[in-house]
Amino acid sequence: MTELARQIEALMFVSPDPLPLVRLCEVTEASPADVQRALAAIGERHDAEAALELVEIAGGFALRVRADLGAVVDRLRARPPEERLSPAALETLAVIAYLEPVTRPEIGRLRGVSADATVAGLLERGLLEEAGRPESGGAMRFRTTRAFQERFGLRGPGDLPPIESFELTGPEADAVRRRL
C-alpha cells in the first residue's frame, strides 16, 4: 500500500464523518486521480473477508464495519433504546425521503395520522431539516439530512430503491394509491 493510501486510511479511521474526495485532496495535498487510485487500493485491501469495507456514502468515503458484523458491534455499544427509530418515525422518513421537500400536512395526509410529534423528534435527532416555505407562503417543507444518508448508508437522495421495486398488492396497494 502506498504512503498516500495509508494516509487516507488513517484519515477515514479518525473521521466521524465520510470524507469527500475534495477534502481528501486538500488534506493529503494529492491530485484527485492519485486519491482515486489510493481509494481503489484501500478498497482492494479491505476485501470481502475483511471486517471493514470502504464505502461511498453521503457524498464522501468512509471505512465501516461490514453489515454481517453489526450484531456483535451493537452488543459492544449496547445502544440505548432511544437511538432506535419507531415504525412511525421510519414511515415518516420514507415519505419525506421519496417526496422531499414535503410539508407536515402532506406527510399527515399520506400517513393517515398527524406527523407533528414524529417530525419534531426527527428534527431533534438531526435526520430532517427545514427546507423553506413555498414562494406563495404556506407550511414549512422538510427534507432529509446528510445524517439520514449516513445512518441508512445512502450516497445521496438518488440512492433510494425505486418505489416500483416495492411489491404491494391487494388492499395494501389500494390504500397507498389513495394516499398518494
N, C-alpha and C positions, 0 to 999 in steps of 0.2 A: 504494500500500500504506500502511496506517495505521501510526502510530508503534508501536502495540501489536503489530501483525503483525511489524514489523521487530525489536522486542524479542524476541518469541517465536522468530523465525527465528534470531536471534543466540544465544539460549539453547540451541536444538537443535543449532546448529553446534558449540558448545563442550562440550556434554554428551556424555560417552561412553555414557550410558545413555538409554533412552527416558524422556521426562518425562511423568508422569501429569498429567491435567487439574488436579487439586487443587494440585499443585506449581507448575504454570504460573500459576495464580490467585494463589498465595501470593507468588511472586517478582515478578510484574508488578503485584500489587495490583489486579487486574481481576476482574470477575464471570465466572462460568462461561459465561454467554451471550456476553459480549464476547470471551472467549478462544476459544470455539467459532467465532464469526464470523471472528476473526483466523486461526484454523487453516484455515477454508474459503478465505480469501483466499490464504494461503500455498500451499494445495493447487492453487488455480487458477493461481497464478504458476508453479508447477512442473508445467506441463502435460506431455503425452506426449512432447514434443520436448526437454524439459529433461534435463540429466544427473542431476539429483536429483529425488527424489519424497518426498512426505510420506507416512509410513506409521504405522499404529497397530499397535504390537506390544508384547507383554509388559506390557500394562496402561498403556502410555504412547504418546507421539508422538515421532517422530524423522525427521530428514532422512537419507535413504540414497541411495547411488548406485544408479541403475536397473540391474536384473539384466543387461540386454544389454551393459553396460559392465564387467561383472565381470571378464572376461578381461584387459582392459588394466589394471585396478586391481590384479589379482593379480600381474601382471608387475612392477608398481612395487613392490609389497610383497614379492615373492619369498618367499612363505610357506614356512617350513621344513616338511619332511615330517611332523614330529611333530605339527603342528597338524591334519593331515588325520586323519579317522576311518577305522579299518579296517572292512571289511564286518562283522566280528563285533561291533564297537562299535555300528555303525549298526543291526544286527539287535537287539542288546540294548536300545538306546534305543527302538526301535519297540515292543518287547514292553512295556517299562516305561511308555512314553507312553500306550499304549492300555489297559493294565491297572492303572495305578498306584492305590494303593500295592501293590507286589508284592515278594515275598521272593526271595533268591538261589536257593533250591531251586526255586521256581516258575519262575523265569527259565530255570534249567538244564533243567528238565523240558520247557518249551516249545521251547527251542532244541535240545535233544538233546545238549548238551555242558555242562560246568561253566562257570559265568559268573563265578567268583570273581575272576580276574585282570581280566576286562573291566570288571566293576563297579568294582573298585578304581581302574582307570585313569580311568573316567568320573567317579568321585567326586573324584579328584585334579584333573581338568580343570574341576570345578565344574558339570558338566552334570547330575549327580544329587546328591541329598541323602538323608539318613536320614529316614524318616517314622514312626519309632517301632515298637514291637512290639505285637502284638495283646494285648488285655487278659489273655488266658489264657497269655501268655508266647509263646515260640517265636522264630522267626527275625526278624531286623530287616527291616523293609519299606523300600522305596526309592521315590522319586518324582523326576520331572524338576524342574529349577530354572528360574528366570527366565532364566539364561544360556542354557539349552537353547532356550527360546522365542525369545530374541533371535537365536541362531545359525541357527535354522530359520525365522525370520520369522513366528512364530505370535503371535497376540494373547493366547492362553491355551490351556489344555488342550482346550477345546471346539473349537478351530480346526483340529484334525486332520481329514483326509478320513475319511469313514465307511469302516469296514472292508469293508462291502458293495461299495464302489466298486472294490475290487481284483479283477481278473479272474483267478481261479485255477481251473484246470480239470485234469481227469485226476488223475494220481498226485500232482501238487503240491498240489491241493486236498485230497485224501485225507490226505496227510501232515500238513497244517496242522490239519485236523479232528481227527486222532488226538491231536495235541499239545495241543489246546485241550480 
